[in-house]
Amino acid sequence: MKKDVHVLPSGSQWIVRAAEQNEAMFQTRYDAETFGRRVAREEKSELFIYATDGTIQKRDSYENYGRRH
């Protein structure tokens, strides 16, 4: 089952949330996004990055990451 990764604002911090995993908190969006991308690549899943207004700002897929054709 695919596990999407979400990078969300939370007050002055940023949260990285993945299915069935604990949340990770970061002081900066950059650090949260970097960690979220790493998790998404490892899980071969979708990454959703949210703006401070709650809308999805970026979406990237790592479902085929590392797969040779």
Beta strands, then each sheet from edge to edge (+ up, - down):
strand 1: 5-10
strand 2: 13-18
strand 3: 24-26
strand 4: 46-50
strand 5: 56-61
sheet 1: 3+ 2- 1+ 4+ 5-
end
